[in-house]
């Protein structure tokens, strides 16, 4: 996963935590479902923080990355020792502040404009294939979307080169089209996600 994807996971989880605790402390203490949801989202935030590149963690050293990752380990491995009052404090005091820090980090990362167009095209193709095969949209964009985007561009290049009757250049387009066909075939053979 890229840093951008990991940061998106963090923002999504931190936003959901804010929603989960919005009804108040009493609801949180009384609802094991809400407790489980908050704890799971904190684990996701910690795991994503662990997987961020060294460069991002170094550039934004004001974020307590070790504490975030350490909380994930405690929640996952020392679950019997977890105090709900501590989870409540993290969810209501630390999570909103961390969400703002992560949003700031996201805004400072350089945009990858060349890949964005391909990823968008890939997401469209992936969504159509998902809709046809599984009857629903994919839950999250992935690296496969970017590959599909490149394949789509390859097919478009092939069509353009054939239209312009440039056979020497069309050979490269044929390779891209074959790649697209292989990707789509492989995708259709993959079992549906759980």
C-alpha positions as CSV (number, residue, x, y, z in Angstrom):
1,X,0.0,0.0,0.0
2,X,1.1,3.5,-0.7
3,X,1.4,6.2,2.0
4,X,-1.6,7.9,0.4
5,X,-3.7,4.8,0.8
6,X,-2.5,4.2,4.4
7,X,-3.3,7.8,5.3
8,X,-6.7,7.5,3.7
9,X,-7.4,4.4,5.8
10,X,-6.3,6.4,8.9
11,X,-8.6,9.3,8.1
12,X,-11.5,7.0,7.4
13,X,-11.1,5.1,10.7
14,X,-10.6,8.2,12.7
15,X,-13.7,9.7,11.2
16,X,-15.7,6.6,12.0
17,X,-14.4,6.6,15.6
18,X,-15.8,10.2,16.0
19,X,-19.1,8.9,14.7
20,X,-19.1,5.9,17.0
21,X,-18.5,8.0,20.2
22,X,-20.8,10.8,19.3
23,X,-23.8,9.4,21.3
24,X,-21.7,9.9,24.5
25,X,-19.7,8.1,27.1
26,X,-22.8,6.2,28.6
27,X,-23.6,4.7,25.2
28,X,-19.9,3.7,24.7
29,X,-19.7,2.0,28.2
30,X,-23.1,0.2,27.7
31,X,-22.5,-0.9,24.1
32,X,-20.0,-3.7,23.5
33,X,-20.6,-3.3,19.8
34,X,-19.5,0.3,19.9
35,X,-16.5,-0.6,22.1
36,X,-15.5,-3.3,19.6
37,X,-16.0,-0.9,16.6
38,X,-13.8,1.8,18.2
39,X,-11.1,-0.7,19.2
40,X,-11.0,-2.2,15.8
41,X,-10.7,1.2,14.1
42,X,-7.9,2.1,16.5
43,X,-6.1,-1.1,15.5
44,X,-6.5,-0.1,11.9
45,X,-5.0,3.3,12.6
46,X,-2.1,1.7,14.4
47,X,-1.4,-0.8,11.7
48,X,-1.6,1.9,9.0
49,X,0.8,4.0,11.0
50,X,3.3,1.1,11.3
51,X,3.2,0.6,7.5
52,X,3.8,4.3,6.6
53,X,7.1,4.9,4.9
54,X,10.1,5.9,7.0
55,X,10.2,9.1,5.0
56,X,6.7,10.2,6.1
57,X,7.2,9.2,9.7
58,X,10.5,11.1,9.8
59,X,9.1,14.2,8.0
60,X,6.2,14.4,10.4
61,X,7.9,13.5,13.6
62,X,5.6,15.6,15.7
63,X,3.0,12.8,15.3
64,X,3.5,10.1,18.0
65,X,3.9,7.3,15.6
66,X,5.4,4.9,18.2
67,X,2.5,5.5,20.6
68,X,0.0,4.9,17.9
69,X,1.6,1.7,16.8
70,X,2.1,0.6,20.4
71,X,-1.6,1.1,21.1
72,X,-2.4,-1.2,18.2
73,X,-0.2,-3.8,19.7
74,X,-1.8,-3.5,23.1
75,X,-5.3,-3.7,21.7
76,X,-4.4,-6.7,19.5
77,X,-2.3,-8.7,22.0
78,X,-3.1,-7.5,25.5
79,X,-6.9,-7.2,25.1
80,X,-7.6,-8.4,28.6
81,X,-5.7,-5.5,30.0
82,X,-7.5,-2.8,28.0
83,X,-9.3,-0.2,30.1
84,X,-12.5,1.3,28.6
85,X,-11.8,4.6,30.2
86,X,-8.4,4.8,28.4
87,X,-10.0,3.8,25.1
88,X,-12.7,6.5,25.6
89,X,-10.0,9.1,26.3
90,X,-8.1,8.1,23.1
91,X,-11.2,8.1,21.0
92,X,-12.5,11.5,22.2
93,X,-9.3,13.4,22.8
94,X,-6.5,12.0,20.7
95,X,-8.4,10.7,17.7
96,X,-9.8,14.0,16.5
97,X,-6.4,15.7,16.9
98,X,-4.7,12.9,15.0
99,X,-7.3,13.1,12.3
100,X,-6.4,16.7,11.7
101,X,-2.7,15.9,11.7
102,X,-3.2,13.1,9.1
103,X,-5.3,15.5,6.9
104,X,-2.5,18.0,7.1
105,X,0.0,15.3,6.1
106,X,-2.2,14.3,3.2
107,X,-2.3,17.8,1.9
108,X,1.5,18.1,1.9
109,X,2.2,14.9,0.0
110,X,3.0,15.5,-3.7
111,X,0.2,14.6,-6.1
112,X,0.9,11.9,-8.6
113,X,-1.1,13.3,-11.4
114,X,0.2,10.9,-14.1
115,X,-1.1,7.9,-12.2
116,X,-4.3,9.6,-11.1
117,X,-5.8,9.5,-14.6
118,X,-4.9,5.8,-15.0
119,X,-6.2,5.0,-11.6
120,X,-9.4,6.7,-12.3
121,X,-9.8,4.8,-15.5
122,X,-8.9,1.6,-13.8
123,X,-11.5,2.3,-11.1
124,X,-14.2,2.8,-13.7
125,X,-13.3,-0.5,-15.4
126,X,-13.0,-2.3,-12.1
127,X,-16.4,-1.0,-11.0
128,X,-18.1,-2.1,-14.2
129,X,-16.5,-5.6,-13.9
130,X,-17.5,-5.8,-10.3
131,X,-21.0,-4.8,-11.1
132,X,-21.2,-7.4,-13.8
133,X,-19.5,-10.2,-11.9
134,X,-20.6,-9.6,-8.3
135,X,-23.6,-7.3,-8.5
136,X,-21.9,-4.6,-6.4
137,X,-19.3,-1.9,-6.4
138,X,-15.8,-2.7,-5.1
139,X,-15.3,-1.7,-1.5
140,X,-12.0,0.1,-1.9
141,X,-9.7,1.2,-4.8
142,X,-6.5,-0.8,-5.1
143,X,-3.3,-1.1,-7.1
144,X,-5.3,-3.4,-9.5
145,X,-7.3,-0.3,-10.5
146,X,-4.1,1.4,-11.6
147,X,-3.2,-1.6,-13.7
148,X,-6.6,-1.6,-15.3
149,X,-6.1,2.1,-16.0
150,X,-2.8,1.4,-17.8
151,X,-4.5,-1.4,-19.7
152,X,-7.3,0.9,-20.8
153,X,-4.8,3.5,-22.0
154,X,-2.9,0.7,-23.9
155,X,-6.1,-0.3,-25.7
156,X,-6.8,3.4,-26.5
157,X,-3.3,3.8,-27.9
158,X,-3.7,0.6,-30.0
159,X,-7.0,2.0,-31.4
160,X,-5.4,5.3,-32.2
161,X,-2.3,3.8,-33.9
162,X,-4.4,1.4,-36.0
163,X,-6.7,4.3,-36.9
164,X,-3.6,6.3,-38.0
165,X,-2.3,3.2,-39.9
166,X,1.0,3.2,-38.2
167,X,1.7,-0.5,-38.2
168,X,5.2,-0.2,-36.7
169,X,3.9,1.6,-33.7
170,X,0.8,-0.5,-33.5
171,X,2.9,-3.5,-32.4
172,X,3.4,-1.7,-29.1
173,X,-0.3,-1.2,-28.9
174,X,-1.0,-4.9,-29.6
175,X,1.3,-5.7,-26.6
176,X,-0.7,-3.3,-24.4
177,X,-4.0,-4.8,-25.7
178,X,-2.8,-8.3,-24.9
179,X,-1.8,-7.1,-21.5
180,X,-5.3,-5.7,-21.0
181,X,-7.0,-8.9,-22.1
182,X,-4.8,-10.9,-19.6
183,X,-5.6,-8.5,-16.8
184,X,-9.3,-8.7,-17.4
185,X,-9.3,-12.5,-17.8
186,X,-7.3,-12.9,-14.6
187,X,-9.6,-10.5,-12.8
188,X,-12.7,-12.5,-13.9
189,X,-11.1,-15.7,-12.6
190,X,-10.4,-14.3,-9.2
191,X,-13.0,-15.5,-6.7
192,X,-15.2,-12.8,-5.2
193,X,-13.9,-11.1,-2.0
194,X,-15.5,-12.0,1.3
